[in-house]
């Protein structure tokens, strides 16, 4: 159960007054991060292709006393990205943090069983979509002269592989390489860019990719933490990377996998 209530302590909330954009904010990791940002005082813009999902997250934030704006957008479309940023800044007056989380698994199959259309679709959303989002988010930050934070969702697969993951792995490996250059380009303007590389996380997207829950048993057995990750495990890291506590971190791809990618005998 996700806790949507605001903190009752009197400690200042870490993102009070900030505006955060979360793509893929309707379910799973994006939803968990959006709720975490809102609990820490941020105004949260939620982007996604399915209106019902992002509207549900927005309602939960509002019920907890927060401020959320759902915006239907397809991150693979440049005009949608432009419209998304324009809508956020028109409504809230600024943007401080972007969590580029939207992504797809695609056709998880051996390379000979994939089509070029399969490849193009995954790259369009997981890589080109993040490239477009960062481009226009950074332009927004620069126009404000106030710096900003970008967090992207990558994957543990940049450190390993699964049979069938070639296209998905390519999209995330390129993303890890891309943010190092972007971080160098704009750190002098107070803009930080980092990735989170989740391990095996129990999300609707992950469950939709397997026949039944038994498919997760080998992954649980291989994970030193002894369980699947939860969306909140990633959402809380996305929150932390957006705060001043992570002010000296940029250009990094941070594994959050319960130890899954540690090599060695189990």
Secondary structure, 3 states (H helix, E strand, C coil): CCCCCCCCCCCCCCCCCCEEEEECCCCHHHHHHHHHHHHCCCEEEEEECCHHHHHHHHHHHHHCCCEEEEEECCCCCHHHHHHHHHHHHHHHCCCCEEEECCCCCCCCCCHHHCCHHHHHHHHHHHHHHHHHHHHHHHHHHHHHCCCEEEEEECCHHHCCCCCCCHHHHHHHHHHHHHHHHHHHHHHHHCEEEEEEEECCECCHHHHHCCCCHHHHHHHHHHCCCCCCECHHHHHHHHHHHHCHHHCCCCCCEEEECCCCCCCCCC
